[in-house]
Amino acid sequence: MKKFLFICILMIWSSFFKAQPFTFKSIGEAKEFRMTLYYGTHGKGAFVQYAGKKGIIPLAVKSYKSDTSGRSDGQPDIKYYIWDEIIDGKVNGTYKISEMLRTIEDVTYTRKKDGRQFRFDLVDEKNEKYDGSDQYLLYGALVSFNHFYNDRLIIDYPDGKKINTELMSIENPNSARQSIIEDYNFDGYDDLAFSVPDAGMGVYRMFSIYLYNPKTKRFEKLNEPDYSKSNCSCLCDVTVNKKTKLLQTGCRGGASWHQDIYRFDEKGRLKWSASKELKEE
């Protein structure tokens, strides 16, 4: 049981610690240069920004793999990311990293035109306090938010329009806002979700979901469903079942855990489907 709990903690911390962008410095170059890499769930929403440059460079996920073989020994997962660098709609080069908790290794960039490989080290930022700021680039929209210190969500669209709104507040000062990139309504387009611990015991997380509308090219906040038949009156601990195209939510009430199941109707509205009480193990 202790080993199981340790593995669970490692998995949670691994997810949490991808909460900030990483800054790297070049190795072995005549003149050192730096870049900051931003990315979200499974490497999605990624882009790089080079020090001294105002522009950002979009990255498209080429490969993502999670090695879970060490869990039986209480070791964290190792995640391998490969991105294509996209400039003017064409692949200009390839970035690779491997990540284990806060350890980032094997960071390289291979330039396509001549095959030259550049190597990088993670910049030691122990003396710099992270301010919680993070960003993603999705469908050309720059998404800016903070994991800790404020509740602002800003989305800058390619056409110059901007959304500036507020996310749910973090009640516990020792907690953090998590972010997820996932296709929540099963339409083939990735959406955005942000979660914070519940205001009670903090044992489950409450979600705000922003669905991407390919027609309007905007992220639109998901309207919460009618909770009159649900065990939980929130979108809590939301998970996606891609096979059945259902959303599962869970919360704790009293001494029991509860689960609600929802499905999207033909008009894109989230509707209650079923509920059940989960047995303690």
N, C-alpha and C positions, 0 to 999 in steps of 0.2 A: 504493500500500500504506500509506504514511504517513497519508494522508487517511482510509483505512478504519479504521486503528488508532485515530486520533483520534476518529472518530465512535463507535467501540465504547466507548472510554473515557468519552466524554460520556454515552452511554446508561447505562453502569454507574453513573457518579456521580450521574446523574439519579435512578436507582432507589434508590441508597444514601441520598441526601440527603433523601428523604422518610422520614427516620428519626425525626423528632421532630415534635411538635405545633407549630403556629404561633400566636403571640399577636398580636392586632391592636388598634389604638386607633382610636376614632372620629375623623372629620374634620368640623370645622365645627359641632360641637354646643356648646350653651351650657355643658354639663358633660361633659367627656370620660369615656367608659366604654370598658372593654376586654373582649375575649372571646378564648378559646383554642379553636382548631379542631383536632380530631383526625380523622384519616381514614387508610385503608389503600389497598390495591390498587384502582385505578380509582374511588377515592372511597368504597369500601364500608367499613362499620363506623364511619361518621362520627357525630360529635356535637359540640356546642359547650357551653362552660361560661363564663358571664359572671363577671367579677371581682367578688368579694364575695357570690356566690351559691353555695350548696352543691349545688343540683340541676344536672343536666345535661339537655340537650335533644337528643333523637334527630334525626338527619338521614337522609332517604331519597334515594338517588341519582336525580335526575331526568334528568340528561344527563352523559355523559363523552365527551370527544373528544380525540384526540391528533393534533396536526399534525406530521407527519414531513417536511414539504416542505423543511426547511432542511438535512437530512442531506447532500444532495449538495454543499453548501457548507461542510460541517463544523460546522454549527450544531446545538445541542441541540433536542430536541422541545419543543413548547409544548403543555401540557395544559390543557384547559378543563373545569371542574367546575361543575355546577349541582345544588344540593340543595334539597329541600323540608324545611322545618322542621315537625316533627310534634309537636303538643301535644294531649293527650287524644284521640289517634287522628285528629286533623284537621290539614290543612295550614294553618299559621299565617303562613308567609312563605317567602321564597326567598333562598338564599345563592348567590353566584357568585364564583369566583376563576379566574385564569389563572396557571399555574406554569411556569417555565423554570429548570431547575436550582434554585438557591436564591432566584431572583427571583420574588416573588409580586406580581401586579398586578391592577388592576381588581376589587378586593374590595368587594362590595356586599351589602346585605341589603335586600330589599323586603318591607315589611309588607303582608300581604294585605288587612287590614280597610280601609285607606285608601290603599294604593298608595304610601305614603311610602318613599323610598329613603334608606338610610343608607350612607355611604362610610367605608372603613377604610384605614389604612396599617399595614404590618408594623412591629411594635415592634422597635427596634434593640436587640439583646441581645448585642452583641459583647463586652461586659464581664462577661457572665454565662456561666459554664461549664455547658453542657448535661450533665445527669446521666444521660442515656440512657433515661429513663423514657418510656414510651409506653402508650397505651390505645386499645382499640377497643370499640364497642358492637355486638354481634351477637346477634340474636334475644332482645334484652332483657338479655343477659349482658354484664357489664363485664369485659373482658379486659385485664389489666395485666401488663407485662413490661418488660425493660430491654435495650437494644441493645448495651450495653458492659460495665457494671460488676457485674452479678450475673445469676444463672441462674434466678431465680424466675419462675414463671408462676402468676398468681392469676386465677381466674375466679369472679366473683360472679354468681350466678344470681338471677333475679327473685323466686324463692321463698325467698330468704334463705340457701340452701345455698352453700358455697364450696369450690373446689378450690385447693389450694396445693401445687404440685409443682415439680420442677426440669427445666430444659431442658438440652440438651447444652452443655458448657462451651466457651468460646472460648479456644483454645490460644494463638493469636497475639494479643498485646496491641495490635497495630496494626490489628486487624480488627474487624468489627462483626457482630452478629446481624441478619439480615434477616428480614422477616416478609411473608407472602403470604396474601391471602384469595382462595380459589379453590375451585371445586367439584371435588374430587379424585376422588370416587367416582361422579360423574355421576348423582346422585339429585335434582338440582334445588336442593340446599341448599349454601350456601357453607361451606367448612371453613377451618381455620387451619393454616398451616405456618410453621416457623421453621428457618432454615438458618445454619450456621456453616462456615467453611473447614475443609477436611480438615487433620488434624494433621501431615501430611507437608509437601509443598511448597505447600499452600494453593491448588492450581490448580482444584479443584472444591469444591462445597459439599455438606455432609451435612444431610439433612432430618429433622425430626420433624414428623409430620402428625397433626392432631387433627380427626377427622371429627365433624360435627354429626349427632346422632341425633334426628330430629324426634319420635320416639315418647317417648323419655326426656327430651328437651329438654336434653341434655347433650352436651359435646364429649368424645369418647372417643379415646384415642390409637390410631392405626392400628398393628396388629400387623405387624411386618416379615415379609416372605415368606421362604420357604425359598430360600436362596441357593446350593444345591448345584449348580444348573445355570447360575447367573448368572456373568457375567464380573466383576461388581462385587459385593462383599459388603456393600452399604449402599444406602440410598435416597439417591442422589447426583445433583445437578443435575436434579432432577425437573421434567419438563415434562408438560403435559396435552394430549392429542390428543382434542378434543371430538368430532370427526367419527367416529373409530374407537372412542372410549371406551377408550383405552389410556393408560397412564402410561409415559413413556420416562425412563430414567435413564442417566447417563453418568459415567465415571471414567477416570483415566489410570493405566495400569500399565506400568512400564518406559518404552519409547519410543512406546507406542501409546495411543490413546483407544478406549474400549470403550462399547458401548451395550447396555442390557438393556431389554426390553419386557415389561410386566406388564398383566394384565387382572383385573378383579374377577369372582369366580365368583358363582353364584346365592345363596350364603350371605354374600356381602360380604367374602370373604377374597381377599387379593391373591396372584395366582398368576403364576409365570414363564411367558412365552409364547415369547420368542425372544431371541437375542443376536447381535451382530455387532461386528466390529472396524471402526472408522472410519479412513479413510485421511487422512493429513496432506495439507493443501493448501499 
